[in-house]
C-alpha cells in the first residue's frame, strides 16, 4: 500500500495505440507524439519513455522546460515546442537543438543572435494562420517573414504548421477543407521561394484517422495517443467508413478509502448541505478532491468503482476529499482500492463519461489531473 492516490499508465495500451495510429499514416509521414500538459495528464517522463520504446522519435510540447526534460531523456529525438517561448529562453532552445514554433519577427531576430553566440543553428517552424485565430502569421505577412529568415544566416526554417479549428465535426468538413487548402497554397508559395521544408504538418488526431491527405511530412498525435477519441463523431465516422483504429485508454486513476461510516436517512452530506441521504446509508470518505483534479462539477453526479460496483459521489467534492455511497458494497474498509477512471469487473468509468457529467471535454478531465500524483507504469 505504497500510494494514497496514483495514476497507472498501461504501457501495452499506449504502445498499441501508437502502432494502430502509425499503421494509418501515408508513406513518408513521421509520427510525432504530443506530450504537452504533462502528456495529457498521463506523466511526461513515463509517456516519453514508453513512446520511445515503441519507436517514436519526435515529440511536441507546449513549453521549453518540458522540451529540455525530454532532451535529457532522448538526446537525438526531434523535439518541438508548440507554445510561446519567452525571449530570454531562446538561448536554451538553440543550445538543446529544440525546434520552435514561431509567429513573430522578434523571436526570429533573437534566435539569430542566440545562434551566433553559441555557434549553433536555430530551428524554427512557421505557424501559419488558416482559420483558428490563435497563434500564426497571416498570408499578408508571409513574404516579410521569409525575407527575414533568408537574412538570418544562423536560422533554419525546418517546417511550417497550422492547426484545425473544427475538424472533429465530420458532419460539415467545409471549414477544415478551407483551412487545408489555404495551408497548401501557403506551402507552395514558401517552396517557390527556395525553401526546402523537412516538416510540413497540420494533422491532429482526427485528421490522422479520417483525412490521410493531410498527413504530409509529420502528424501530431494528441488525445488519440492516449486511447481517447477526439470526439464521439470522429469515432462514429471511422466506424461508418470501416477505418480500423482500435484505441485503448492507457490511464487508470486510483485512490483508497480513508474511512467508512453509517448515517441515518435524512443526514446532509458535505459542504452546503446540498444533498441529504434518502435512506440509511454507508458512506466512504475518499482522499481525492478538486486539488487533485477531480472536478467539483462532479459533485452529486460522478461515480467511482469499488470492488466492481458503481458508487455515487454524494454531496460536494471538496479540495482534498469527497464522499461516496457504498451502501450496496459489502465489507468496505479503510485502505480499499477505489477507481476514479478505469475499469473494475464489468464496469468502466471513462474520461469521456466524466467530461459529459462535468460539461467539459475529456482533454480537460485528463490534463487537469494533478502532476504531483505518482505515475506508475504497468503492463497488462
N, C-alpha and C positions, 0 to 999 in steps of 0.2 A: 504494500500500500504506500508507494513512494510519493504519489502526487494527489493533491486535493482536487484540482481541476486541470485537465490536459487535453491536448489535441493529438489524435493519431492520424498519421499520413500513410496510406496504403501504397507502398512502392509499386506493387504489381499493377494496381489500378491506374496509377499515374503513367507507368510505362506503357500499358495497353492503350491508354488514351493517345499518347504520343504516336504509337505505332499505327493506330487507326486513322489519325489525322494526317500523318505523313503519307499514308497509302493513297490519299485523295489528291495529293499535290501533282501539278503538272511537272513534267521533266524540266529540271533546271531550277525549280523553285526551292529555296532554302527555308528550313523551319526555324522560326525564332520564338522562343518561349517568353511570354510576357510575365514577368515576376514582380511587377510593381505592387505597392500596398502589401508588403510582406508576403509576396506570392499569393495575392488574393486571400490573405489570412492564413494560408497554409504553413508559412515559415520559409523565409527566403533561402537560408543556407540549406535546409533539408530538401527543398524542391530543386534547387540548382544542382545539388549533388546527385539526386535521383535522375534528373533530366540528362545530366552529363553521362551518367552510366548507360542511359538509353540512347546515347548517340547525338544528343543536341549540343551544338557548338555556337549558338547565337542566342543572346538574351537581351531583353529590353526592360528597363526600369524607369521610374519617374525621376529620381534624383541621383546626384553624383555620388553621394555616400554609399548608396546601395550598389552602384556600378563598381566602386572601388572594392567593396566587400566581395563581389563576385570575382573581380580580377585577382584577388589574393587566393581564391579557390581554384580558378581556371586561368592560368597565365596566357593562354593562346586563344581564348574564345573571342568572338565578336560581341562586344557589349555596347549597348546604345542607350542613351538617356532620351526619354520622350518628353520630359517636362523642363521647366525653367531652371537653368543653372546660372547662379549669380556670377558676376564678372570676376570676383576675387577667387572663384573656384576653377576658373578655366585652366589655370596652370596645372592643377591636379588632373583635369581631364586629359590634357595633352600628354603629361608625363606618364599616365597609365594607359594611353592608347585607347581612350574611350571615344566612341562615335557620338557626336552631339546633334540633337535635333535643333535646328537654328531657324529663326524667323525675324531677326533684326540685325541691322548693319553693325551696330556697336559690338555685338558678340563676335562677328567675323573679324572686325578690326582688332579686338582684344585677343582673339585666338592667334592672329598673325603675330602679335607682339609676344605672346607666351611661347609660341613655337620657335621664334627666333632666339629667345632667351635660353631655351634648353635644347636647341638644335634638333628638334623632332617635328614631324608632320602633325598637323591638326586635321582631324577627320570630321566632316560635317555632312548632315543630311538636311537639305532644304525642305521645310514643311510648306506645302502648297495649300492655299485656301481654295477649296472647291465647293463649299456649301455648309460646313459645320459651324462656321462663325466662331471658331476658337483660335488656337494658335495657327499661324500660317501667313504667308505673303500672298498678296493678290496679284493677278496677272499683270496689272499696270506697273507693278514694282519689279517684275522679274528681270528685265534687262539690266537695271541698275545693280541688282544683286549679283548677277552673273559677271558684270564688268568688275565689280569689287573683288569677286573671287579670283578672276583672272589676274588682277593686280597683286593678289596676296600669294606670294610665292611659296609660303610655308603652309598654306591651307589647301586641302584637297577635298573637292566635292565628291564624296563617296556615294551619295544616293539622294533620292527625293522620296517624299512620302505625303500621304494625305490620310484623312480618316472619314469614314462614312457616318452620316448623321442618323440614317433611318433604315439601314439595310436589313434590320431584323423584321421589318414589316413587309413580308413577302406578298401580301395582298395587293400592294401597289409599289413596285420596284422602280417607278419612274424617276424619283429623286436620286436614288442610288445610281441609276443608269446615267443620269445627267452628270453626277459627280465623277463617275469613272471616265466618261467621255472628256470632261474638262481636264482631268488628270492626264489622260493620254495625249491630249493636244499640247499641254504644257511640257510634258516629257519630250515630245517631238521637237518643240522649239528649243529646249535645252540641248538636246543631242545635235541639232543643226548648228549650234554654236561651238561644236567641237568637244563637248564634254562626254566622257565615257562613264556611264553610271553603272557601278558594280551592284548597287542595291536600289531597286525601284519597288516601293511597297505601299500597299493600301489594304490588303486583305486582312480582315479581322476574323473572329471565329465563324460568324455566319457566312462570310464570303468564302472561307476555306471550304465549307461544306457544300454550299449551294451555287457559287459563282466561280468556276475554275478559270474563267477568262481574266479574273483579277489577280491571279496568283503571282504573275510576273517573276521578279528575281527572289522575292522574300515574302513570307506570310507571317503575320503576328498573331500567334495563338494565345488568347487570353483565357476567358472563362471556360472554354471547351477543354483546355489543357487539364483542368481540374475535374472534368467529368460532369460538368453542368452545361446544359443548353443555354444559349444566349437568349432565347425566348421560346415559349411553347409553340409559336407559329413556325419558327425555324425547324424545330424538331418534327412538327406535323408535315411540313413541306418536304423535308428529307425523306420521311416515310412514304409520302404520297408518290414521290418520284423514284422510289427504290434506291436511294442513295444509302449505302451501308456505312454507318458511322455509329458504332456502339460505344457510348460514353458511360463511364462508371465513376461516380463520385469517389474522390480519393480521401476525403476528410471525414473523420468521426470526432465529435466533441463530447467529452465525458467529464463527469464530476462524481461526487459521492454524497450520500445522505449525511447530514450533520446531526439531525435529531428527528425523532418520531414522537408525536403526542396526539392524544384524543381530545375532541371537543364535542360538546352537545349541539344539537340543532339550534340555529339562530345566532351562533357565535360569529361576530365580524372578524375578518382576517386581514391583517396588514394595515398599512398607512391609509388614512382617509376613510376607513370603514367601508370601502367600495363594494365589498362582497361579503355576504353572510352565508353560512352553511345551511343548506336546505334540510339536512339530516345529521344525525350523529356521525362523525367522520374521524378518520385518522389522517393527520396532516404531516408531511415530511418537509423539513426545512432543508433547502439545498443551497450550498455556498457559492452561488453564481448570481450576478446581477448585471445592471447596465454598465458598470465599470468594466466588467469582463467582456462586454459586447453583446450581451443578451438584451435585446431591445425592450425598452419599457412599454412600447406599444403592444407587447405580447402579454401584458397584464390581463388576467382573467380570460385569456384567449389561447395562449400557447399550450403545448403538450410536451411531455418528456416521456422517455421509455424506462421502465423499471421492471426487471425480470420478465421482459417480453410483453408488458402491458402498457397501454397508453394511460398517462396520468396528467390531469389537467392542472395548469397553473391557476392558483387561487389567489385572488387579490392582486395588489400591485407588485410588480417587480421592483425590488429595492436596489440600492447601489451595489451591494455585495452579496445579496441573498434573495431567495424567493421561496414561496411555499407551494407545494403540490399536493393534490388529493390522492392518497394511497389506500383509501378505504377498501378497495377491491383487490389489493395486492397482499397476499398472505406473508407473514413473517418478515416484514420490512424492518431493517435495523440500521443503526449508525454504521457508516463506512460502506454501505452497499452501493454498487455502481449505478449511475444514472446516465442515460444517453440523451443529450440535447439535440444533436444532429447525428444521424446514423441509423443503423438497423439493429433490432433485437427481436429474435424469433421471426414471426411473420409480419411484424410491423416495422415501418421505417418513418423517420422524420427527415425531410429534406430541407435544404436551404430555400428551395422554391416554395415549399409549403409555409415556412416561417415568413418568407417575404410577402406572401399573399395575405397572411394574417396581420402583418405589420404595415401593409400598404406601401411596400417598397419593392426592391428587386433583390435577387439572390446575390448579386455582386456586393451590395451593401451589407447584407447579413454576414457574408464571409469575411469581407475586408475589415470589418469593424471588430472582429474577434481580437481581444487584447493581445498584442505581440509579446507581452511578458509571460503569457501562459506557455508552459513547456510543450514543444512539438516532438512527438515520438514517432520514428519511422518503424512501420511494421510491414510484414509481408504475409498476405492472406492466401 
